[in-house]
């Protein structure tokens, strides 16, 4: 039995390759993700190990204030005072203690006038503490005054600057220009540590620029005296300084940093695995279909086996053995390719831009091997199980009959499909509406998966009518008509092939629908609630809010034709027992006018010291009314009691606590992030825009735009994300294309005799190809149509569930949907090429005398 | 019994020729494995005649028909259908030839299961982009007696009915020659007789040229002329055959007389 199976597999190499390819691609994605994250993870280990090699112990102040910026990990900055540094120096076992200034947010303006952006690694501003084992000057010298800086080679390269250049840097203060006097490198000649950008200022200005207060430090670096371990020193420093200080060894710090990076990588890994899952899910359809067709074509052979005494178990076994072989082979190839792809991506990550992450050797973690084989085998076996059971039910007498496979009724599969779809939809909606508690997200994804399976089960029923309609659109010629009829011939086969394409297109359409709705919602808010004529804002996808020079505020107000101006400062404050984002508006009445902010309780007016405004929803949640006292602590301030003077009605443009301008000095960064300009009627908005633009010359992080351009700026990030999603889902679509090729190739094989007959009665070669092409297009357009419909349904469900989170408008991405359908037709044409050539090459004589 | 095997490039005198093979050789393989299927065969098939090709298995009768129909290439010699030289034609010309001048009837019926009987019948015309001549279509349908079966699909028809659909399909395009390969091989004797009478009638009434390969003496007896093949050569010929004369000839050839 085994030998018979092996021979059968080997005699059909093409079939092996095509069905195996789906598994190969899926497994490649899975193992590639593991290899990539493993390699990057170990590279980060190495990175942080060298980054802390000079630090035995570090001392910082425990923060009681709000989180710094928008990063939860870094609590603000109670800074270390010079007295503390002196005290540390006096502790027994401390050989050397250095006051360190280091904070994120030193944004260098490149030679092109634009701020150098970073995708993840921090942009640190530090005090120059001299060369050491880790940092060396590659060129130039150390900064000797407050107007000189050095920077690491990676940053200098990105910025396109060299020693001697004047370089603008944004810090907690607006743009200041420095002379670049030196360029540093790290041990081993590295340009940067994992892409971090470091500007080192002279000791005299670093603290003021980066920490907002002169003459303080963010931490103290301690070198242990000979004969003391870092742990001993840590303990004695801790004992000497008391509880208000955080004292850690370099090793502990390294561990914490690595853990943070690993967490981010883990998340990244999950996203990649998610897309791999989609690809494998689609691959399952392909394999299922291939095995079904193979079993149908081998009916006679299998029946003969039964007739000469093979048991049902042996029949199932024979199909499953074939699946195991394909699974093993494909997993191995997929793993190999995955290692290649993972290494390649790791290399790209390490070398893109100025990252220069020193890659640890490419490693193949056990997880990659285990997951590659288990995923490959399980998918193949699950997909082969149904066809195997069908094979076992072939009666021996089929060996003697004309191999006519009667259409099995679709009732059962339709009923099951409806139930599964309904179940999936319910689970999906429950998940979306947070009815399942902690498992809502799983509920949602599980629901999507179930719904796809259910709809796939329903497709055979849908295939006949819909394929008929699609077919009629392109079946104006005889070959076209024959192609259309062929595609409706085996609804199950057509349906599964199309369903595979449906999955990819549906996900893309769903995501697109959500983004389009988000754009439409923003547009609607802009149209209805925004009266500001010009808006100053930065890149919305940037992690830190962009800032601009506060001097712009008064200068803008002075432009003739400007009737109102308000700027927003943002920060996180500790208030009502939590860290909350707060806003300071420079001109509350002007803002209220431009954004139709209305009072629900109390009044909306310019705020005096210790007066605050709050939004309706959150005030209600906390049971607050006008006159209530709220304790607020800002980054640089002490807790203070503030009086609630007004509660504003729900607004799409602002929310949370609004504080008085008197508190600007207590913010982490005392620079505004947004500005809104009201221009008098009859005055050219564009003329004013140009003047404001000129004022922003030294604030390159922000731009000024009219309302429409602003909406476009805000939504441009969606396009990038959408593009990424489309690229990642392209693999799923590619596998679906393989499925169409496979189905057509097997159908052509099955209908060799028919093709021969058609050729004998006068069908030309080109007409044969056209017939196959139409069949392919009908299948792929059917799949794309299902995908577009299911996807917009999915998108609609998500948009509806997020109605309260700002999705006020539902909009369909019509153009994109049209594109996907056209893409479907294109996919059909491409998928048809090989099978069509095969059909055209059918030898008429052999085909008709072929038994 | 006369034995008149056409030789050389002799052209039919008086009766126009529908198809002709001229010193045709068909050799498969080479060297040791070489098999000669046709050995310098020359034959002329008169227009408006029903010709049967007979011979034992391996005699080359199917090969001869395939070569005459342009389905298979010849190793040497040439083949004409009507005034057209088939030998050396490229695929495009062959396709046109099949559309305009040749019709086929197969042992396995070979109907398209996705099309109705009517669609199957008009398929060659549709492929060629022509409209069926309504009057002729009706004549053909009535002759084969399928009027009430036109909307049925092949799976809903009996074997005899399917073969009649196949005959109608071959006739409806009015080809120069219809080639029938064992058309009754898969039918019971009653259905077979129906199909054969129908083929003979279409020769008598419509002047259709038909060439049929068969090994059944009864089927051959419907023909106007029977050509006997053995070992790749034409060995005998019979006009106005009956089942008995055909059987006799076969027996004589079998015993090598």
Interface residues (C-beta under 8 A of the other chain):
Chain A: X404 X478 X479 X482 X485 X486 X488 X489 X753 X754 X757 X758 X759 X760 X761 X762 X763 X764 X765 X767 X844 X845 X848 X849
Chain B: X62 X66 X71 X72 X91 X92 X95 X96 X98 X99 X103 X104 X106 X108 X110 X112 X113 X114 X115 X123 X124 X126 X127 X128 X129 X155 X169
